[in-house]
Amino acid sequence: MNIKSEYSLLRDAAINKPIHSITKFTTLDYPHHLASIFWFAKCNMACPYCYNPHIVQDNGNITLDEALQFLQSRQGRLDSVVLSGGECTLYPHLESFCEAIKALDYKIKIDTNGSNPQLLTRLIEKELVDYIALDYKAPKHKYETLTHYRHFERFEQSLEMLIQSHFPFEARTTLHSDLLSPLDINTIIKDLHAKGYQGSYYLQNYLHVEPTLGATKMQQNQFDLSKLTPLVPIELRNF
């Protein structure tokens, strides 16, 4: 998918209403913080196990102004916002939106597939984001097959930038044992190690929830965690 077709997603999503929905309160998505989640509509990837097909396929319902009004009403009760989706970095107004959120004295966490390294760099340089969760979807040889997105190099630029900048972030992979093998995960681990990643690598076990974007079935293969190479700290979620 090229830049032009990515931004056509925004036109389809009605750019003035980029947010699909809001989770008003969570203690799980941004650890040690009381947060809300803004779910941005549309994504430039099509991972079959995606739990949010309605968010990826539907248009937005909420304007940025309405989202800011919500945050104003929660001042003193929440301390942070998670920008998730979908893929929030598709939106050209995200930088100014983060500036407005920061003006309300909220911390910002971004969940991203890493396909917009230039925007992530600007947000970090301008201190408009406090934490990033970066999805390492698959090793390079499986990346396009799994995500239906061919630009692995953009993700790689994001990963290398985050490591080199010493910015607080996590690398994470959703693990469906029929889609990714121990060899695939070890390839990711070795890449993280070679690039100098110092944080924990989070493996998120796929939990069968319907519907998913690709009508993904329950895992049939047993994933052998003992085959993983502990070159970086590995933390398990939902296992």
C-alpha positions, 0 to 999 in steps of 0.5 A: 500500500503506498502513501496515496492509497493510505491517505485515501483511507482517510477520505473514506473515513471522513477525516473530520471524524477520525475517532470511531469510539472512546473507552472512557476508563481503563487501568490496563492499556497504560500500566500505572495510569488511569486512562481513556482510549481513543479508537481511531478508525481505519488501518493500512494493514489487514492482520487476520487476527485483528479484534477490531474489524468494526473499527478498521472497516467502519468510518469515524463517529467522533470529531477531535473537538468532541474528543477534547471536550470529553478530556476536559470533562475528565480532568482530575479523574484521568491522567492519560490518553491511549491513542489506538485503533485502527492506526492513529498515525494515519491521520495528518492532524494527529500532531496538533491533536497531541498538542491540544491533549498536552495542553490539558496536562494528559500523558499520551500513549500511542499504539502503532504498527510503526508505518509512519516513522516520520510522524513518530519522530516529530512527536518524540522530538516535540515531547508530544508522546510519553510512551509507545507500544510498537507492534512487531507483527511478523519477521520480514519474510512473513510481514506482507503475507500476514499484514497485507502491507509491503513496507516492512522498511517503514516499521524497521525505521520506527523500531530503530529510531525508538531504540536509538532515541532511548524513548520509553516504548515496548515491542510486542507481537500478537501470537497465533500459533498457526500463523507464527512459529517458534522459528518466526518469533526467534527471528524477531527476538534475534533482530531486536537483540541485534538492534540493541533493544533493551526493553521487554518483548511482549508476546500477546497470546491470541484469544479467540474472539469473534469476529476478527478481520480475517475470520481467524479460527482458534489456534490448532498448533501448540506453541512451544515456549521452551524453544524461544531464545532468551536474548531479550527479556520476554514477558507473556500476556494472556497465556 
